[in-house]
């Protein structure tokens, strides 16, 4: 999977892209905390009262959608 560092985008640009392409408010918050703040899956699970497995699924699905859009618009 692509990493943020592979793209020449600022934090605010990533925030705008996440806001634009991730439609669920909770998923946007989770993805921002994971990708932009580096919070672990375990801490996110505690913070959002979800299982670690569910957090992983949300992050992987959301970042897949996000990176596909970034690649399309390169």
PyMOL commands that set and color helices and strands:
alter all, ss='L'
color gray80, all
select helices_A, chain A and resi 4-6+11-21+25-36+41-48+52-72
alter helices_A, ss='H'
color red, helices_A
deselect
rebuild
show_as cartoon
